[in-house]
């Protein structure tokens, strides 16, 4: 991983999905929040990593007996073994949680291999066990007790849909307690920088509002006096860093 990518990831860890959504909206991207997907365990550190994808289609009984899991080339298993360290496994489960996208053993294997997290627009089996892992996991839920029916793994690391969002391999995935945002790879560096500045501004605004200040002219910043105060506040912040 390059130093530039490391810097981008560290910046994204310190901003919210809400701020990212606003930033992308300003750039004309209005559909980057994965719908109806929530963390199995809220309160975890922000999940950030590039996307590695797995795609399911509806299963068919003659092609998906339980014996298919004996095949070492089964694409669900391939995805778990090949998802790179620091990446997020994003699964297109067709927004269908009736059968699980994965269970605790596969989640544990991903965790041990250093994968950052896992996102599905379906459900998991063993959801309580996955929630207890030191591993970020997001699902639509409610989780299902089995992954032996309904889903047929058909593609690995190709463009997918997850929660009505297009996800391409290498996109940046950011997840917090609100949900999961998808940042196109070519925009990630700029988004991380802009969101860092937006977060600093929002921190300043929050402090002023807590002091009893009106949001008029402050949020958004249209009042010249407020802008001068913010610039002075930023100057002191920069001075503290140096």
C-alpha positions as CSV (number, residue, x, y, z in Angstrom):
1,X,0.0,0.0,0.0
2,X,1.4,3.4,-1.0
3,X,1.8,6.2,1.6
4,X,-0.9,8.2,-0.4
5,X,-3.4,5.4,0.0
6,X,-2.5,4.9,3.7
7,X,-3.1,8.7,4.2
8,X,-6.4,8.5,2.4
9,X,-7.6,5.6,4.6
10,X,-6.5,7.2,7.8
11,X,-8.4,10.4,6.9
12,X,-11.5,8.5,6.0
13,X,-11.4,6.7,9.4
14,X,-11.9,10.1,11.1
15,X,-14.9,11.3,9.1
16,X,-18.5,10.2,9.2
17,X,-20.5,8.5,6.4
18,X,-22.9,11.5,6.7
19,X,-20.1,13.9,5.8
20,X,-19.0,11.7,3.0
21,X,-22.5,11.6,1.6
22,X,-22.6,15.4,1.6
23,X,-19.3,15.6,-0.1
24,X,-20.3,13.1,-2.8
25,X,-23.6,14.9,-3.3
26,X,-21.7,18.1,-4.1
27,X,-19.9,16.2,-6.8
28,X,-23.1,14.9,-8.3
29,X,-23.1,11.4,-6.8
30,X,-26.5,10.9,-5.1
31,X,-26.7,7.1,-4.7
32,X,-23.6,5.9,-2.8
33,X,-25.2,4.9,0.5
34,X,-25.9,1.2,0.7
35,X,-29.6,1.0,1.6
36,X,-31.0,-0.9,4.6
37,X,-27.6,-2.2,5.7
38,X,-26.6,-1.7,9.4
39,X,-23.7,-2.9,11.6
40,X,-24.1,-6.2,13.5
41,X,-22.4,-4.5,16.4
42,X,-22.7,-0.6,16.7
43,X,-19.9,1.3,18.4
44,X,-17.0,-0.2,16.6
45,X,-14.2,1.9,15.0
46,X,-15.0,3.1,11.5
47,X,-14.5,0.5,8.8
48,X,-12.4,1.6,5.8
49,X,-11.0,-0.5,3.0
50,X,-11.1,-1.1,-0.7
51,X,-13.8,-3.3,-2.1
52,X,-13.4,-7.0,-3.1
53,X,-16.7,-8.4,-4.3
54,X,-18.8,-11.6,-4.3
55,X,-22.0,-11.9,-6.3
56,X,-24.9,-14.3,-5.8
57,X,-27.8,-15.2,-8.1
58,X,-30.8,-17.2,-7.2
59,X,-29.9,-20.8,-6.5
60,X,-31.4,-23.7,-8.5
61,X,-31.9,-27.0,-6.9
62,X,-30.2,-29.2,-9.5
63,X,-27.1,-27.0,-9.4
64,X,-26.9,-26.3,-5.7
65,X,-27.1,-29.5,-3.6
66,X,-25.2,-29.5,-0.4
67,X,-22.3,-31.3,-2.1
68,X,-21.3,-28.2,-4.0
69,X,-19.5,-27.0,-0.8
70,X,-17.0,-29.8,-1.3
71,X,-15.7,-28.1,-4.4
72,X,-12.5,-26.2,-3.6
73,X,-13.3,-23.8,-6.4
74,X,-16.7,-22.9,-4.9
75,X,-16.7,-19.1,-5.3
76,X,-17.9,-18.3,-1.8
77,X,-14.8,-20.1,-0.5
78,X,-12.6,-18.6,-3.1
79,X,-13.7,-15.1,-2.1
80,X,-13.0,-15.8,1.5
81,X,-9.5,-17.1,0.7
82,X,-8.6,-14.5,-1.8
83,X,-10.0,-11.2,-0.4
84,X,-6.8,-9.2,0.3
85,X,-5.7,-8.0,3.7
86,X,-7.2,-4.6,4.6
87,X,-10.0,-4.9,2.0
88,X,-13.8,-5.2,2.6
89,X,-15.6,-8.2,1.2
90,X,-18.8,-6.7,-0.3
91,X,-21.5,-9.2,-1.2
92,X,-24.4,-8.9,-3.6
93,X,-27.1,-11.0,-2.0
94,X,-29.9,-9.5,-4.1
95,X,-31.3,-7.8,-0.9
96,X,-32.5,-11.3,0.1
97,X,-31.8,-12.2,3.8
98,X,-33.8,-15.5,3.7
99,X,-30.5,-17.4,3.2
100,X,-27.3,-16.3,4.8
101,X,-24.5,-14.8,2.8
102,X,-21.9,-16.3,5.2
103,X,-21.5,-17.5,8.8
104,X,-19.1,-17.2,11.7
105,X,-16.5,-19.6,10.4
106,X,-16.1,-17.7,7.2
107,X,-16.1,-14.4,9.0
108,X,-13.5,-15.7,11.4
109,X,-11.3,-16.8,8.5
110,X,-11.6,-13.3,6.9
111,X,-10.7,-11.7,10.3
112,X,-7.6,-14.0,10.8
113,X,-6.5,-13.2,7.2
114,X,-6.5,-9.5,8.1
115,X,-9.6,-8.5,6.0
116,X,-11.1,-5.2,7.3
117,X,-14.7,-6.2,7.2
118,X,-17.7,-7.7,5.4
119,X,-20.9,-6.1,3.9
120,X,-23.9,-7.8,2.6
121,X,-27.4,-6.6,1.5
122,X,-28.6,-10.0,2.7
123,X,-28.1,-11.6,6.1
124,X,-25.6,-13.8,8.0
125,X,-26.0,-17.0,9.9
126,X,-24.4,-17.0,13.4
127,X,-24.9,-13.3,13.6
128,X,-24.4,-13.1,17.4
129,X,-21.0,-14.9,17.1
130,X,-19.9,-12.7,14.2
131,X,-20.9,-9.6,16.3
132,X,-18.5,-10.8,19.0
133,X,-15.6,-11.0,16.6
134,X,-13.0,-8.2,16.3
135,X,-14.3,-7.7,12.8
136,X,-16.7,-5.2,11.1
137,X,-19.8,-6.8,9.7
138,X,-22.8,-5.1,8.1
139,X,-26.0,-6.8,6.9
140,X,-29.6,-6.1,6.0
141,X,-31.0,-8.8,8.3
142,X,-32.7,-10.2,10.1
143,X,-30.1,-12.9,9.7
144,X,-31.1,-16.3,8.5
145,X,-30.1,-19.7,10.0
146,X,-28.7,-21.2,6.8
147,X,-26.7,-20.4,3.7
148,X,-27.5,-23.7,1.9
149,X,-30.4,-22.5,-0.1
150,X,-31.5,-19.6,-2.3
151,X,-28.0,-18.2,-3.1
152,X,-25.7,-19.4,-5.8
153,X,-22.2,-17.7,-5.9
154,X,-21.5,-16.8,-9.5
155,X,-18.9,-14.1,-9.6
156,X,-15.8,-12.9,-7.6
157,X,-14.3,-9.4,-7.8
158,X,-16.5,-8.0,-10.5
159,X,-18.9,-5.0,-10.5
160,X,-21.9,-5.8,-8.3
161,X,-25.0,-4.2,-6.9
162,X,-25.2,-4.0,-3.1
163,X,-28.2,-2.3,-1.5
164,X,-29.0,-0.6,-4.7
165,X,-25.5,0.9,-5.1
166,X,-23.0,0.0,-7.8
167,X,-19.8,-1.3,-6.3
168,X,-16.7,-1.8,-8.4
169,X,-13.6,-3.6,-7.2
170,X,-11.1,-1.2,-5.6
171,X,-13.8,1.3,-4.6
172,X,-13.3,2.6,-1.1
173,X,-15.9,1.3,1.4
174,X,-16.5,3.3,4.6
175,X,-18.8,2.0,7.4
176,X,-19.9,3.5,10.7
177,X,-23.0,3.2,12.9
178,X,-25.1,5.0,10.3
179,X,-24.3,2.5,7.6
180,X,-22.0,2.1,4.6
181,X,-20.8,4.5,1.9
182,X,-19.2,3.6,-1.4
183,X,-16.5,6.1,-2.7
184,X,-15.4,5.6,-6.4
185,X,-11.7,4.8,-6.3
186,X,-10.6,7.8,-8.4
187,X,-12.4,10.2,-6.1
188,X,-11.2,8.8,-2.7
189,X,-8.1,11.0,-2.1
190,X,-10.0,14.2,-2.9
191,X,-13.0,13.1,-0.9
192,X,-10.9,12.3,2.1
193,X,-9.2,15.7,2.1
194,X,-12.4,17.6,1.6
195,X,-14.2,15.6,4.3
196,X,-11.4,16.3,6.7
197,X,-11.9,20.0,6.2
198,X,-15.7,19.6,6.5
199,X,-15.3,17.8,9.7
200,X,-13.2,20.5,11.2
201,X,-15.7,23.1,10.2
202,X,-18.6,21.0,11.7
203,X,-16.6,20.6,14.9
204,X,-16.3,24.4,15.1
205,X,-20.0,24.9,14.4
206,X,-21.0,22.5,17.1
207,X,-18.9,24.3,19.6
208,X,-20.5,27.6,18.7
209,X,-24.0,26.2,18.7
210,X,-23.3,24.7,22.2
211,X,-22.4,28.2,23.3
212,X,-25.9,29.3,22.2
213,X,-25.0,30.8,18.8
214,X,-27.7,30.9,16.1
215,X,-27.1,28.8,13.0
216,X,-28.1,31.7,10.8
217,X,-25.0,32.8,8.9
218,X,-23.0,30.1,10.6
219,X,-24.3,26.9,9.0
220,X,-23.8,27.3,6.2
221,X,-21.1,29.8,6.7
222,X,-22.4,33.0,5.0
223,X,-21.7,35.7,7.6
224,X,-18.4,37.5,7.2
225,X,-18.0,37.9,10.9
226,X,-18.4,34.2,11.6
227,X,-16.1,33.4,8.7
228,X,-13.4,35.6,10.2
229,X,-13.8,33.9,13.5
230,X,-13.6,30.5,11.9
231,X,-10.5,31.5,10.0
232,X,-8.9,32.6,13.3
233,X,-9.9,29.3,14.9
234,X,-8.3,27.3,12.0
235,X,-5.1,29.4,12.3
236,X,-4.8,28.4,16.0
237,X,-5.5,24.8,15.1
238,X,-2.8,24.8,12.5
239,X,-0.4,26.5,14.9
240,X,-1.0,23.8,17.5
241,X,0.0,21.1,15.0
242,X,3.2,22.8,14.0
